[in-house]
Every structure is written in structure tokens, then in C-alpha cells.
């Protein structure tokens, strides 16, 4: 059973269509990455999935009782505000120490419990936001460009943590990012969005699709330099039909360079 399904969804801002006739679903345990240029509707897509926006046309359905964890691009905290990580995790609802510690450990931030939020590095801050999203034991974890502002090794390490969480928690993961070389390497399925779904499928298929190359340039096939695939089954090479459940994403190389 799909966790979330969008059926022929159109969303308009004022009179302008931002998403047009979008069909989408995500299955338990699947890692899906959304890529697209600025203004392509990626954030609107996420807000529609979590219910913050209602479509003008079409339907959005969620599995009953679906638990969603959300990691934003960034969160501003007043630098003069004394706020420990432990206190932050208890806002707005109290969280016991065991649950907070467990979430921090899962996010790779177990040593940060007593640190001040304003004293954290960018990577540490994002891991604390990840821990906060894990407090609800999510069935679907959504990340909206969660590594924006991090350097490449920091981004790669963060996405390695995400892969490990999929393995340990069994949750589905939906990511939006422009860091193609790292994110696509960690994905089961990639969706190229530009107001509508241009193409979708296994990462190596999307990277060679004309629609994808028209948006990002022919040189972006190198985005998959870190992707290794076990060719133990056949593929339909048309973009949009292979959801690559048998693909084995490789762990990102921390020495990789930004493309």
C-alpha cells in the first residue's frame, strides 16, 4: 500500500499553475529524490504532500495514521536565545530524555544533547533537525534541501546517515535536492520536476533522459559517477517505467567533488 498518493494534482498560486497534472506515489522503505530547477514547484510539491497546501484539482491521499517527519532547508534561531539541544527537542511538546537521546543517536548526533543550538556547526544543526523529525517514529521522512549550505563531505555524510536510517527504521524517504551527484547515488527512484513530472525512474535512466539533460545540461550525466548498480535483472530503459526497487545505491564517497 502506498504511503502517499497524488492523483492528477494541479496547484495554482493565484492564477498561475505551479504543479500541473502530477501523479505520484511512494512505497514503504523507498528512497525517492525530487530534482528540478529553481521555480519548478519542488517546495509546493512537498507542501501538498504533507497537507499544508490543498490542490486546486485532483486528490491527495495518505495511508491511515501516516506519521511524517520533516527536515526543513534551514531554521533560524535568535543567536541571543539560550536554547540547548535537549530543550529544543522538547518544543513545542515535552519529550522525555530517553526519546530525545535515542533520536539524537539515530541522527548521528548523540553527543550534542547539552550543547547550545546557536553554537552548533551547520552539519550538527541539520542532524539535530533530523533528530527532531525522528521523534515521531516516522513512516515517511521528508527532507527539503536539508544539506543546503553544507560542504560536499558534510552533505555526503548526512546522506549516508539517511541511508542507514532507511535500513534501521524501514521508513520511506522523500528528498528534494540540487546536489545531484550525492543524492542520486542514494536514491531508488528519481523524479525530474518542472511544473509537471518530466521523467522518472532509476537514477541512471533519468540522467540519460532527454528531458533531464534539457534542464540540467548534458554534463550532468557525471552526477552518477558515484552510483553503482548491480545488473542482476533486466530494465525497461524508457524513463518513467523502472522504479528500481532492485537497485543497490552505493554509499557516497566522502572525497567526491562537487559537479
DAQUI-V603673 format. One record per run of one state. SS is the DSSP state (alpha for helix, beta for strand, coil for the rest). FROM is the first residue (numbers start at 1). TO is the last residue. If there is no record, write none. Layout:
# DAQUI-V603673
SS FROM TO
SS FROM TO
This chain:
# DAQUI-V603673
coil 1 3
beta 4 13
coil 14 15
beta 16 26
coil 27 30
beta 31 35
coil 36 41
alpha 42 50
coil 51 56
beta 57 62
coil 63 67
beta 68 71
coil 72 83
beta 84 84
alpha 85 89
coil 90 96
alpha 97 106
coil 107 109
alpha 110 112
coil 113 115
beta 116 116
alpha 117 119
coil 120 121
alpha 122 134
coil 135 139
beta 140 144
coil 145 151
alpha 152 169
coil 170 171
beta 172 176
coil 177 179
alpha 180 186
coil 187 188
beta 189 193
coil 194 196
beta 197 201
coil 202 202
alpha 203 207
coil 208 209
alpha 210 216
coil 217 217
alpha 218 224
coil 225 259
